Amino acid sequence: MKEKRHSLAHILAMAVKEIYPDALIGTGPAIENGFYYDFGNVDIKEEDLLRIEKKMREILKKNISFENKIVSKEDARKIFVEEPYKLEILKDIKEKKVSLYKSGGFVDLCSGPHVKNTKNIDPESFLLQRTAGAYFKGSAKNPMLKRVYGIAFKNKKELENYIEKQKEAEKRDHRKIGKRLELFMFDDEVGQGLPLYLPKGGMIRYLLINFAMETYLQNGYQIVSTPHIAREDLWKRSGHLKFYKDDMYGPLSVDEKNYRLKPMNCPFHVKMYNSKIRSYKEFPLRWAEMGTVYRYEKSGELHGLTRPRGFTQDDAHIVCTKKQLKDEIIKALKITRYIYSTLGMKDLFFKLSVRNQQEKEKYFGTDKSWKEAENSLKEALLSFAPNYELDEGGAAFYAPKIDIDAMDAVGRRWQLSTIQVDFNLPFRFQMTYIDEKGKEKIPFMIHRALLGSIERFLGVYIEHTEGEFPLWLSPEQIWVVPVSEKAENYGKEVTAKIKEEGLRVVFQGTEETLSKTVRNSELQKIPYVLIVGEKEMKKETVSVRYRGKNEGPVNFSKFLERIKKETKIEKFEEKK
């Protein structure tokens, strides 16, 4: 599909140049599910897309071949003499020769891949979706271009299936659901990308964090906590200021010293580790923290909870010996599977993200260190998930990692969890321990963020559940609704007894009609609604309504036993 999508990007450029001869061409790659192309000196509006689509289909029917040519940079400059953006791109290319692709009268600076001929593309398998502004080369210092996005699939049926999924995804947009259910909000005066949790959202967040932390505590972790800022010297030593500076906030001047808001928790944990001499007897040492971090995201890339600027990382660092490394990685993988299974997201995909061998200068560390770290992750994956994917170039600047994607109810994959083997920080901070023979050695360190960021996970999870959270995670689990004033006292007694069991219950009273209250409970995604009247009061029953469906009268004591079982979470067992 990459060849097809890339070819459609060129066909898009051909169509735009035919309709708008003065348009200047930028770049047009294939992307997930489709393609885009950037244009200068033209203002393409949403209403123009159908016209461009029509022209693209006309071009496809001409059976045009895609021909590759390798030419000198000088010849390429002559070809693109009237295309300033292509000339700028040529300046960045170090090689003496460049790759071009020709399709009909259109030539593009491109290394492929492409289909052989336009007859290989089904004219009904794509459509243009939207337009957007995009800075040339992604820098605000450069001109703003007009970007046209398209989607493309193997055939018309696959395209229609994707469109249906997109409609479902739009319906599940966590920003809309979050507003409707009063879970979280953003405020311009507070700042873009900084979420504010309202009481219901705050309760979900608390329950999620508590579930994760209790799981970690039951499995040998200890809880630590670190500040939100640190001196710039710390970030210089860790390497973040060199490799990650553009994503950091600051500097802030405090007592004539420069400080930075933390983008990660790692250096703090290392500092605590180095606070005393460590022995192999302490290993594996597992420290967990729900640490709030801050990373700069461009305003155009912010997207509710899934792409904020301030978020809480489900962070932990495991310090261990080389012999313990594989087992610790596998245990982290097993806990990850347990957490997502408990939350109802059982389809997980595992990727081994390694260095791009052609761009080693972008990464810290020696070839030997990288090979050792990559092999340790690979060995663990072969034992746990042998059908893992390889993502060359997906590693962090300081370490290779296992990325774990979870599939949501709409069939979308979201990268949420990460497990990394880090050799950078132990070396930079001279972390050591005393081994069995009394010798000083450098330990191995694993970073692991199983829920990833709490914000991103909640954004994904709201869309996965469409706001219909499992009972144990619902901020309001039960509403008690009396049908008349005569049943109010009984309703209050029922409410009090439910509260005594530690359940989250709300008494609704009779200010609104019964039908309106029930309707509101459905809009607010309340799992259980207990309707009580004089009949229920006499028989000590409650009329149960679960997720919008009537179940009829149930003995109240039996209902309490049922609800306690339903809210109980099965604990993690490593053997499973």
C-alpha positions as a Python dict, from the first residue, in 0.01 Angstrom:
ca = {
    (1, 'M'): (0, 0, 0),
    (2, 'K'): (291, 238, 55),
    (3, 'E'): (371, 237, -318),
    (4, 'K'): (9, 308, -406),
    (5, 'R'): (-31, 589, -151),
    (6, 'H'): (298, 747, -251),
    (7, 'S'): (196, 736, -617),
    (8, 'L'): (-138, 899, -536),
    (9, 'A'): (51, 1184, -368),
    (10, 'H'): (224, 1247, -704),
    (11, 'I'): (-107, 1220, -890),
    (12, 'L'): (-248, 1478, -647),
    (13, 'A'): (39, 1714, -729),
    (14, 'M'): (-17, 1656, -1102),
    (15, 'A'): (-387, 1740, -1065),
    (16, 'V'): (-321, 2055, -864),
    (17, 'K'): (-62, 2177, -1116),
    (18, 'E'): (-310, 2125, -1401),
    (19, 'I'): (-587, 2314, -1220),
    (20, 'Y'): (-358, 2578, -1061),
    (21, 'P'): (-58, 2623, -1295),
    (22, 'D'): (106, 2878, -1064),
    (23, 'A'): (105, 2642, -763),
    (24, 'L'): (449, 2555, -624),
    (25, 'I'): (515, 2197, -515),
    (26, 'G'): (657, 2101, -177),
    (27, 'T'): (669, 1742, -56),
    (28, 'G'): (420, 1456, -71),
    (29, 'P'): (483, 1136, 122),
    (30, 'A'): (271, 833, 193),
    (31, 'I'): (141, 825, 552),
    (32, 'E'): (-66, 586, 759),
    (33, 'N'): (-393, 519, 575),
    (34, 'G'): (-317, 769, 300),
    (35, 'F'): (-100, 1051, 171),
    (36, 'Y'): (-61, 1428, 158),
    (37, 'Y'): (109, 1693, -53),
    (38, 'D'): (214, 2049, 34),
    (39, 'F'): (166, 2339, -206),
    (40, 'G'): (274, 2700, -210),
    (41, 'N'): (133, 3003, -391),
    (42, 'V'): (-218, 2858, -392),
    (43, 'D'): (-520, 2868, -160),
    (44, 'I'): (-699, 2535, -185),
    (45, 'K'): (-1025, 2522, 10),
    (46, 'E'): (-1228, 2223, 127),
    (47, 'E'): (-1485, 2287, -149),
    (48, 'D'): (-1208, 2251, -412),
    (49, 'L'): (-1127, 1892, -317),
    (50, 'L'): (-1400, 1725, -527),
    (51, 'R'): (-1274, 1907, -835),
    (52, 'I'): (-916, 1794, -765),
    (53, 'E'): (-1036, 1436, -702),
    (54, 'K'): (-1212, 1436, -1039),
    (55, 'K'): (-894, 1551, -1211),
    (56, 'M'): (-692, 1280, -1030),
    (57, 'R'): (-929, 1010, -1160),
    (58, 'E'): (-895, 1147, -1513),
    (59, 'I'): (-515, 1120, -1481),
    (60, 'L'): (-534, 764, -1345),
    (61, 'K'): (-729, 649, -1652),
    (62, 'K'): (-444, 758, -1882),
    (63, 'N'): (-227, 458, -1784),
    (64, 'I'): (76, 671, -1699),
    (65, 'S'): (399, 494, -1597),
    (66, 'F'): (621, 596, -1305),
    (67, 'E'): (981, 616, -1425),
    (68, 'N'): (1283, 648, -1196),
    (69, 'K'): (1591, 848, -1297),
    (70, 'I'): (1915, 922, -1113),
    (71, 'V'): (2059, 1262, -1207),
    (72, 'S'): (2324, 1500, -1079),
    (73, 'K'): (2223, 1771, -835),
    (74, 'E'): (2313, 2028, -1099),
    (75, 'D'): (2073, 1871, -1350),
    (76, 'A'): (1806, 1851, -1081),
    (77, 'R'): (1845, 2225, -1015),
    (78, 'K'): (1780, 2294, -1383),
    (79, 'I'): (1469, 2075, -1378),
    (80, 'F'): (1329, 2250, -1070),
    (81, 'V'): (1448, 2601, -1157),
    (82, 'E'): (1093, 2733, -1115),
    (83, 'E'): (1019, 2531, -798),
    (84, 'P'): (1184, 2715, -504),
    (85, 'Y'): (1082, 2457, -241),
    (86, 'K'): (1245, 2177, -437),
    (87, 'L'): (1561, 2388, -472),
    (88, 'E'): (1566, 2434, -94),
    (89, 'I'): (1533, 2060, -42),
    (90, 'L'): (1820, 2000, -284),
    (91, 'K'): (2044, 2218, -67),
    (92, 'D'): (1998, 1973, 223),
    (93, 'I'): (2098, 1668, 18),
    (94, 'K'): (2466, 1576, 69),
    (95, 'E'): (2492, 1323, -214),
    (96, 'K'): (2611, 1436, -557),
    (97, 'K'): (2328, 1253, -734),
    (98, 'V'): (1957, 1247, -659),
    (99, 'S'): (1658, 1027, -743),
    (100, 'L'): (1368, 1160, -951),
    (101, 'Y'): (1036, 1003, -1047),
    (102, 'K'): (861, 1104, -1369),
    (103, 'S'): (491, 1040, -1436),
    (104, 'G'): (369, 1188, -1763),
    (105, 'G'): (480, 1551, -1774),
    (106, 'F'): (529, 1570, -1396),
    (107, 'V'): (869, 1523, -1232),
    (108, 'D'): (930, 1501, -857),
    (109, 'L'): (1237, 1480, -637),
    (110, 'C'): (1172, 1138, -486),
    (111, 'S'): (1333, 804, -399),
    (112, 'G'): (1007, 604, -423),
    (113, 'P'): (862, 348, -399),
    (114, 'H'): (584, 375, -657),
    (115, 'V'): (348, 154, -854),
    (116, 'K'): (459, 78, -1212),
    (117, 'N'): (157, 234, -1378),
    (118, 'T'): (-155, 429, -1282),
    (119, 'K'): (-365, 134, -1406),
    (120, 'N'): (-249, -42, -1085),
    (121, 'I'): (-459, 202, -881),
    (122, 'D'): (-836, 160, -842),
    (123, 'P'): (-982, 509, -912),
    (124, 'E'): (-1256, 446, -653),
    (125, 'S'): (-1015, 343, -374),
    (126, 'F'): (-919, 692, -256),
    (127, 'L'): (-1062, 1030, -167),
    (128, 'L'): (-931, 1369, -58),
    (129, 'Q'): (-1021, 1433, 302),
    (130, 'R'): (-921, 1782, 416),
    (131, 'T'): (-681, 2074, 388),
    (132, 'A'): (-454, 2223, 651),
    (133, 'G'): (-170, 2472, 692),
    (134, 'A'): (183, 2335, 725),
    (135, 'Y'): (513, 2516, 758),
    (136, 'F'): (775, 2424, 500),
    (137, 'K'): (1017, 2172, 661),
    (138, 'G'): (803, 2189, 976),
    (139, 'S'): (961, 2515, 1095),
    (140, 'A'): (762, 2827, 1189),
    (141, 'K'): (1051, 3030, 1044),
    (142, 'N'): (955, 2910, 696),
    (143, 'P'): (654, 2993, 476),
    (144, 'M'): (316, 2838, 547),
    (145, 'L'): (208, 2596, 274),
    (146, 'K'): (-134, 2448, 197),
    (147, 'R'): (-145, 2076, 275),
    (148, 'V'): (-401, 1847, 111),
    (149, 'Y'): (-469, 1514, 285),
    (150, 'G'): (-606, 1204, 117),
    (151, 'I'): (-689, 850, 225),
    (152, 'A'): (-635, 541, 10),
    (153, 'F'): (-694, 167, 37),
    (154, 'K'): (-674, -144, -177),
    (155, 'N'): (-1026, -108, -315),
    (156, 'K'): (-1355, 77, -273),
    (157, 'K'): (-1487, -166, -10),
    (158, 'E'): (-1183, -117, 216),
    (159, 'L'): (-1218, 260, 172),
    (160, 'E'): (-1586, 248, 273),
    (161, 'N'): (-1505, 31, 576),
    (162, 'Y'): (-1242, 284, 684),
    (163, 'I'): (-1487, 573, 645),
    (164, 'E'): (-1741, 391, 862),
    (165, 'K'): (-1474, 335, 1128),
    (166, 'Q'): (-1385, 704, 1110),
    (167, 'K'): (-1748, 797, 1170),
    (168, 'E'): (-1752, 567, 1473),
    (169, 'A'): (-1425, 719, 1594),
    (170, 'E'): (-1570, 1069, 1556),
    (171, 'K'): (-1867, 965, 1768),
    (172, 'R'): (-1624, 841, 2034),
    (173, 'D'): (-1400, 1152, 2035),
    (174, 'H'): (-1278, 1175, 2396),
    (175, 'R'): (-1291, 1555, 2389),
    (176, 'K'): (-1666, 1552, 2317),
    (177, 'I'): (-1738, 1272, 2565),
    (178, 'G'): (-1517, 1436, 2828),
    (179, 'K'): (-1716, 1757, 2798),
    (180, 'R'): (-2054, 1582, 2800),
    (181, 'L'): (-1969, 1367, 3104),
    (182, 'E'): (-1788, 1656, 3278),
    (183, 'L'): (-1460, 1465, 3312),
    (184, 'F'): (-1197, 1726, 3220),
    (185, 'M'): (-1153, 2067, 3060),
    (186, 'F'): (-894, 2304, 2916),
    (187, 'D'): (-872, 2678, 2971),
    (188, 'D'): (-677, 2931, 2762),
    (189, 'E'): (-584, 3137, 3064),
    (190, 'V'): (-436, 2827, 3230),
    (191, 'G'): (-254, 2741, 2907),
    (192, 'Q'): (-286, 2519, 2604),
    (193, 'G'): (-229, 2149, 2655),
    (194, 'L'): (-269, 2161, 3034),
    (195, 'P'): (-572, 1950, 3135),
    (196, 'L'): (-791, 2028, 3435),
    (197, 'Y'): (-975, 1728, 3581),
    (198, 'L'): (-1329, 1787, 3704),
    (199, 'P'): (-1455, 1574, 3999),
    (200, 'K'): (-1575, 1279, 3789),
    (201, 'G'): (-1260, 1273, 3578),
    (202, 'G'): (-1050, 1322, 3890),
    (203, 'M'): (-1213, 1014, 4044),
    (204, 'I'): (-1143, 801, 3736),
    (205, 'R'): (-784, 923, 3732),
    (206, 'Y'): (-744, 843, 4103),
    (207, 'L'): (-892, 494, 4066),
    (208, 'L'): (-673, 416, 3765),
    (209, 'I'): (-355, 534, 3935),
    (210, 'N'): (-446, 353, 4256),
    (211, 'F'): (-510, 28, 4065),
    (212, 'A'): (-172, 52, 3891),
    (213, 'M'): (23, 147, 4204),
    (214, 'E'): (-139, -125, 4415),
    (215, 'T'): (-43, -376, 4146),
    (216, 'Y'): (317, -254, 4155),
    (217, 'L'): (332, -261, 4536),
    (218, 'Q'): (211, -622, 4533),
    (219, 'N'): (496, -706, 4295),
    (220, 'G'): (800, -572, 4471),
    (221, 'Y'): (793, -205, 4375),
    (222, 'Q'): (854, 85, 4611),
    (223, 'I'): (700, 429, 4569),
    (224, 'V'): (915, 741, 4525),
    (225, 'S'): (831, 1103, 4448),
    (226, 'T'): (1034, 1378, 4281),
    (227, 'P'): (999, 1755, 4216),
    (228, 'H'): (877, 1922, 3899),
    (229, 'I'): (1192, 2124, 3829),
    (230, 'A'): (1565, 2072, 3855),
    (231, 'R'): (1881, 2267, 3786),
    (232, 'E'): (1995, 2278, 3426),
    (233, 'D'): (2320, 2106, 3526),
    (234, 'L'): (2125, 1786, 3592),
    (235, 'W'): (1978, 1787, 3241),
    (236, 'K'): (2319, 1857, 3090),
    (237, 'R'): (2465, 1558, 3265),
    (238, 'S'): (2177, 1329, 3170),
    (239, 'G'): (2203, 1429, 2805),
    (240, 'H'): (1850, 1568, 2785),
    (241, 'L'): (1966, 1925, 2727),
    (242, 'K'): (2169, 1816, 2426),
    (243, 'F'): (1927, 1571, 2268),
    (244, 'Y'): (1590, 1689, 2402),
    (245, 'K'): (1628, 2068, 2449),
    (246, 'D'): (1358, 2169, 2199),
    (247, 'D'): (1100, 1970, 2397),
    (248, 'M'): (1191, 2123, 2736),
    (249, 'Y'): (1053, 2431, 2913),
    (250, 'G'): (1283, 2690, 3059),
    (251, 'P'): (1528, 2803, 3164),
    (252, 'L'): (1384, 2946, 3485),
    (253, 'S'): (1619, 3163, 3690),
    (254, 'V'): (1624, 3071, 4061),
    (255, 'D'): (1896, 3214, 4289),
    (256, 'E'): (2099, 3298, 3979),
    (257, 'K'): (2087, 2934, 3869),
    (258, 'N'): (1903, 2804, 3563),
    (259, 'Y'): (1631, 2544, 3618),
    (260, 'R'): (1416, 2342, 3377),
    (261, 'L'): (1073, 2184, 3406),
    (262, 'K'): (1129, 1811, 3396),
    (263, 'P'): (1044, 1625, 3073),
    (264, 'M'): (1126, 1293, 3243),
    (265, 'N'): (1169, 1154, 3594),
    (266, 'C'): (1474, 937, 3526),
    (267, 'P'): (1762, 1159, 3650),
    (268, 'F'): (1590, 1211, 3986),
    (269, 'H'): (1564, 836, 4042),
    (270, 'V'): (1931, 796, 3953),
    (271, 'K'): (2026, 1067, 4201),
    (272, 'M'): (1836, 886, 4476),
    (273, 'Y'): (2004, 560, 4382),
    (274, 'N'): (2346, 727, 4409),
    (275, 'S'): (2269, 868, 4754),
    (276, 'K'): (2444, 570, 4918),
    (277, 'I'): (2655, 265, 4837),
    (278, 'R'): (2439, -11, 4688),
    (279, 'S'): (2477, -388, 4713),
    (280, 'Y'): (2365, -667, 4478),
    (281, 'K'): (2155, -788, 4774),
    (282, 'E'): (1914, -497, 4713),
    (283, 'F'): (1851, -608, 4355),
    (284, 'P'): (1625, -604, 4171),
    (285, 'L'): (1546, -256, 4299),
    (286, 'R'): (1213, -132, 4161),
    (287, 'W'): (1108, 231, 4213),
    (288, 'A'): (771, 357, 4084),
    (289, 'E'): (638, 710, 4054),
    (290, 'M'): (335, 873, 3898),
    (291, 'G'): (543, 1176, 3804),
    (292, 'T'): (401, 1478, 3625),
    (293, 'V'): (627, 1594, 3341),
    (294, 'Y'): (615, 1876, 3087),
    (295, 'R'): (709, 1858, 2719),
    (296, 'Y'): (667, 2119, 2450),
    (297, 'E'): (422, 2024, 2177),
    (298, 'K'): (344, 2260, 1890),
    (299, 'S'): (0, 2416, 1927),
    (300, 'G'): (-118, 2256, 1602),
    (301, 'E'): (-26, 1910, 1733),
    (302, 'L'): (-212, 1935, 2065),
    (303, 'H'): (-509, 1699, 2082),
    (304, 'G'): (-705, 1682, 2406),
    (305, 'L'): (-567, 1431, 2655),
    (306, 'T'): (-386, 1224, 2393),
    (307, 'R'): (-137, 1502, 2310),
    (308, 'P'): (-105, 1750, 2600),
    (309, 'R'): (193, 1951, 2727),
    (310, 'G'): (167, 1846, 3090),
    (311, 'F'): (99, 1485, 3180),
    (312, 'T'): (159, 1225, 3449),
    (313, 'Q'): (393, 944, 3353),
    (314, 'D'): (331, 594, 3490),
    (315, 'D'): (703, 571, 3550),
    (316, 'A'): (931, 319, 3715),
    (317, 'H'): (1297, 226, 3706),
    (318, 'I'): (1431, -119, 3775),
    (319, 'V'): (1798, -153, 3867),
    (320, 'C'): (1936, -505, 3843),
    (321, 'T'): (2224, -730, 3742),
    (322, 'K'): (2274, -866, 3392),
    (323, 'K'): (2146, -1210, 3505),
    (324, 'Q'): (1822, -1054, 3630),
    (325, 'L'): (1763, -839, 3322),
    (326, 'K'): (1563, -1080, 3105),
    (327, 'D'): (1336, -1195, 3390),
    (328, 'E'): (1263, -835, 3491),
    (329, 'I'): (1169, -739, 3136),
    (330, 'I'): (941, -1043, 3107),
    (331, 'K'): (777, -964, 3441),
    (332, 'A'): (710, -607, 3326),
    (333, 'L'): (555, -746, 3008),
    (334, 'K'): (332, -980, 3210),
    (335, 'I'): (215, -697, 3438),
    (336, 'T'): (139, -489, 3129),
    (337, 'R'): (-76, -767, 2986),
    (338, 'Y'): (-258, -805, 3320),
    (339, 'I'): (-332, -431, 3348),
    (340, 'Y'): (-471, -400, 2996),
    (341, 'S'): (-667, -724, 3025),
    (342, 'T'): (-827, -600, 3349),
    (343, 'L'): (-921, -278, 3169),
    (344, 'G'): (-1078, -474, 2882),
    (345, 'M'): (-806, -408, 2621),
    (346, 'K'): (-673, -756, 2548),
    (347, 'D'): (-537, -712, 2193),
    (348, 'L'): (-175, -602, 2237),
    (349, 'F'): (99, -567, 1976),
    (350, 'F'): (469, -567, 2060),
    (351, 'K'): (740, -377, 1873),
    (352, 'L'): (1115, -382, 1922),
    (353, 'S'): (1229, -25, 1852),
    (354, 'V'): (1599, -3, 1765),
    (355, 'R'): (1846, 251, 1625),
    (356, 'N'): (1850, 360, 1266),
    (357, 'Q'): (2188, 221, 1163),
    (358, 'Q'): (2228, 494, 902),
    (359, 'E'): (2187, 778, 1155),
    (360, 'K'): (2394, 668, 1455),
    (361, 'E'): (2492, 1027, 1530),
    (362, 'K'): (2139, 1090, 1658),
    (363, 'Y'): (2187, 843, 1944),
    (364, 'F'): (2401, 834, 2256),
    (365, 'G'): (2626, 537, 2333),
    (366, 'T'): (2860, 284, 2175),
    (367, 'D'): (2775, 12, 1925),
    (368, 'K'): (2854, -248, 2191),
    (369, 'S'): (2614, -91, 2443),
    (370, 'W'): (2336, -66, 2189),
    (371, 'K'): (2381, -424, 2073),
    (372, 'E'): (2376, -555, 2430),
    (373, 'A'): (2063, -358, 2518),
    (374, 'E'): (1881, -453, 2197),
    (375, 'N'): (1964, -821, 2245),
    (376, 'S'): (1830, -824, 2602),
    (377, 'L'): (1495, -685, 2483),
    (378, 'K'): (1490, -923, 2188),
    (379, 'E'): (1549, -1228, 2411),
    (380, 'A'): (1265, -1128, 2642),
    (381, 'L'): (1028, -1073, 2348),
    (382, 'L'): (1117, -1408, 2194),
    (383, 'S'): (1007, -1573, 2520),
    (384, 'F'): (694, -1364, 2569),
    (385, 'A'): (572, -1244, 2228),
    (386, 'P'): (774, -1412, 1948),
    (387, 'N'): (561, -1249, 1676),
    (388, 'Y'): (686, -902, 1764),
    (389, 'E'): (745, -631, 1502),
    (390, 'L'): (1077, -455, 1436),
    (391, 'D'): (1079, -74, 1424),
    (392, 'E'): (1416, 43, 1298),
    (393, 'G'): (1468, 407, 1396),
    (394, 'G'): (1201, 399, 1668),
    (395, 'A'): (1445, 392, 1961),
    (396, 'A'): (1482, 683, 2202),
    (397, 'F'): (1808, 880, 2174),
    (398, 'Y'): (1944, 704, 2481),
    (399, 'A'): (1811, 348, 2456),
    (400, 'P'): (1627, 82, 2253),
    (401, 'K'): (1281, -11, 2373),
    (402, 'I'): (981, -236, 2354),
    (403, 'D'): (675, -37, 2246),
    (404, 'I'): (337, -191, 2319),
    (405, 'D'): (30, -96, 2115),
    (406, 'A'): (-324, -159, 2238),
    (407, 'M'): (-616, -196, 1998),
    (408, 'D'): (-934, -7, 2079),
    (409, 'A'): (-1296, -97, 2008),
    (410, 'V'): (-1280, 72, 1666),
    (411, 'G'): (-978, -133, 1560),
    (412, 'R'): (-719, 144, 1597),
    (413, 'R'): (-377, 72, 1742),
    (414, 'W'): (-241, 312, 2004),
    (415, 'Q'): (118, 310, 2127),
    (416, 'L'): (82, 332, 2505),
    (417, 'S'): (339, 126, 2699),
    (418, 'T'): (719, 136, 2682),
    (419, 'I'): (994, -79, 2833),
    (420, 'Q'): (1355, 37, 2777),
    (421, 'V'): (1699, -89, 2870),
    (422, 'D'): (1913, 216, 2946),
    (423, 'F'): (2293, 219, 2945),
    (424, 'N'): (2315, 597, 2912),
    (425, 'L'): (2223, 715, 3262),
    (426, 'P'): (2415, 444, 3456),
    (427, 'F'): (2727, 547, 3263),
    (428, 'R'): (2673, 925, 3280),
    (429, 'F'): (2592, 925, 3651),
    (430, 'Q'): (2846, 657, 3740),
    (431, 'M'): (2590, 429, 3901),
    (432, 'T'): (2759, 136, 4076),
    (433, 'Y'): (2691, -152, 4311),
    (434, 'I'): (2901, -402, 4506),
    (435, 'D'): (2873, -754, 4363),
    (436, 'E'): (2904, -1094, 4536),
    (437, 'K'): (3284, -1076, 4519),
    (438, 'G'): (3301, -728, 4669),
    (439, 'K'): (3381, -565, 4335),
    (440, 'E'): (3227, -243, 4208),
    (441, 'K'): (3015, -282, 3894),
    (442, 'I'): (2777, -74, 3682),
    (443, 'P'): (2418, -204, 3709),
    (444, 'F'): (2161, -243, 3435),
    (445, 'M'): (1861, -11, 3439),
    (446, 'I'): (1515, -63, 3290),
    (447, 'H'): (1274, 223, 3230),
    (448, 'R'): (913, 111, 3208),
    (449, 'A'): (593, 309, 3164),
    (450, 'L'): (316, 52, 3153),
    (451, 'L'): (17, 283, 3119),
    (452, 'G'): (242, 531, 2941),
    (453, 'S'): (104, 870, 3034),
    (454, 'I'): (-216, 872, 3238),
    (455, 'E'): (-357, 1147, 3018),
    (456, 'R'): (-292, 970, 2689),
    (457, 'F'): (-423, 642, 2825),
    (458, 'L'): (-744, 805, 2954),
    (459, 'G'): (-801, 978, 2620),
    (460, 'V'): (-767, 646, 2439),
    (461, 'Y'): (-971, 462, 2702),
    (462, 'I'): (-1260, 709, 2691),
    (463, 'E'): (-1282, 647, 2316),
    (464, 'H'): (-1244, 271, 2362),
    (465, 'T'): (-1530, 252, 2612),
    (466, 'E'): (-1728, 545, 2465),
    (467, 'G'): (-1745, 673, 2822),
    (468, 'E'): (-1906, 352, 2949),
    (469, 'F'): (-1641, 259, 3205),
    (470, 'P'): (-1627, -75, 3386),
    (471, 'L'): (-1815, -71, 3714),
    (472, 'W'): (-1505, -53, 3935),
    (473, 'L'): (-1376, 250, 3742),
    (474, 'S'): (-1703, 441, 3707),
    (475, 'P'): (-1697, 768, 3904),
    (476, 'E'): (-2064, 721, 3996),
    (477, 'Q'): (-2155, 353, 4012),
    (478, 'I'): (-2516, 369, 4131),
    (479, 'W'): (-2801, 616, 4132),
    (480, 'V'): (-3090, 561, 4376),
    (481, 'V'): (-3413, 712, 4244),
    (482, 'P'): (-3738, 720, 4449),
    (483, 'V'): (-4059, 731, 4246),
    (484, 'S'): (-4235, 955, 4499),
    (485, 'E'): (-4178, 1149, 4820),
    (486, 'K'): (-4323, 858, 5017),
    (487, 'A'): (-4030, 639, 4907),
    (488, 'E'): (-3759, 901, 4972),
    (489, 'N'): (-3670, 779, 5322),
    (490, 'Y'): (-3634, 422, 5198),
    (491, 'G'): (-3421, 549, 4910),
    (492, 'K'): (-3195, 732, 5155),
    (493, 'E'): (-3163, 415, 5368),
    (494, 'V'): (-3065, 217, 5058),
    (495, 'T'): (-2813, 487, 4964),
    (496, 'A'): (-2658, 487, 5314),
    (497, 'K'): (-2616, 108, 5318),
    (498, 'I'): (-2452, 113, 4975),
    (499, 'K'): (-2210, 383, 5094),
    (500, 'E'): (-2120, 170, 5396),
    (501, 'E'): (-1990, -91, 5151),
    (502, 'G'): (-1750, 166, 5004),
    (503, 'L'): (-1942, 200, 4678),
    (504, 'R'): (-1998, 530, 4494),
    (505, 'V'): (-2369, 606, 4503),
    (506, 'V'): (-2579, 919, 4443),
    (507, 'F'): (-2932, 976, 4581),
    (508, 'Q'): (-3139, 1164, 4321),
    (509, 'G'): (-3451, 1278, 4504),
    (510, 'T'): (-3781, 1363, 4334),
    (511, 'E'): (-3716, 1715, 4199),
    (512, 'E'): (-3720, 1578, 3842),
    (513, 'T'): (-3965, 1332, 3691),
    (514, 'L'): (-3865, 966, 3701),
    (515, 'S'): (-3841, 944, 3320),
    (516, 'K'): (-3613, 1250, 3303),
    (517, 'T'): (-3383, 1118, 3577),
    (518, 'V'): (-3358, 780, 3407),
    (519, 'R'): (-3280, 953, 3078),
    (520, 'N'): (-3010, 1161, 3245),
    (521, 'S'): (-2858, 844, 3394),
    (522, 'E'): (-2824, 701, 3043),
    (523, 'L'): (-2663, 1020, 2911),
    (524, 'Q'): (-2422, 1019, 3206),
    (525, 'K'): (-2342, 647, 3148),
    (526, 'I'): (-2438, 547, 3505),
    (527, 'P'): (-2403, 165, 3532),
    (528, 'Y'): (-2677, 96, 3787),
    (529, 'V'): (-3001, 283, 3857),
    (530, 'L'): (-3205, 154, 4154),
    (531, 'I'): (-3566, 265, 4139),
    (532, 'V'): (-3755, 245, 4469),
    (533, 'G'): (-4121, 295, 4548),
    (534, 'E'): (-4367, 191, 4816),
    (535, 'K'): (-4382, -163, 4675),
    (536, 'E'): (-4001, -200, 4696),
    (537, 'M'): (-4003, -47, 5042),
    (538, 'K'): (-4250, -306, 5174),
    (539, 'K'): (-4062, -601, 5023),
    (540, 'E'): (-3709, -461, 5090),
    (541, 'T'): (-3624, -483, 4722),
    (542, 'V'): (-3491, -247, 4458),
    (543, 'S'): (-3595, -229, 4094),
    (544, 'V'): (-3267, -264, 3905),
    (545, 'R'): (-3185, -92, 3579),
    (546, 'Y'): (-2838, -185, 3441),
    (547, 'R'): (-2678, 0, 3147),
    (548, 'G'): (-3019, 115, 3022),
    (549, 'K'): (-3197, -221, 3058),
    (550, 'N'): (-3462, -307, 3317),
    (551, 'E'): (-3389, -617, 3526),
    (552, 'G'): (-3689, -585, 3756),
    (553, 'P'): (-3713, -617, 4135),
    (554, 'V'): (-3419, -772, 4326),
    (555, 'N'): (-3381, -837, 4699),
    (556, 'F'): (-3166, -548, 4824),
    (557, 'S'): (-2933, -766, 5032),
    (558, 'K'): (-2872, -993, 4733),
    (559, 'F'): (-2806, -688, 4515),
    (560, 'L'): (-2539, -570, 4760),
    (561, 'E'): (-2365, -908, 4745),
    (562, 'R'): (-2381, -902, 4366),
    (563, 'I'): (-2236, -551, 4335),
    (564, 'K'): (-1950, -629, 4572),
    (565, 'K'): (-1850, -925, 4355),
    (566, 'E'): (-1875, -720, 4037),
    (567, 'T'): (-1644, -448, 4169),
    (568, 'K'): (-1377, -691, 4285),
    (569, 'I'): (-1063, -693, 4067),
    (570, 'E'): (-876, -1018, 4012),
    (571, 'K'): (-516, -979, 4133),
    (572, 'F'): (-209, -1028, 3917),
    (573, 'E'): (-64, -1379, 3906),
    (574, 'E'): (276, -1405, 3742),
    (575, 'K'): (225, -1765, 3629),
    (576, 'K'): (-69, -1676, 3406),
}
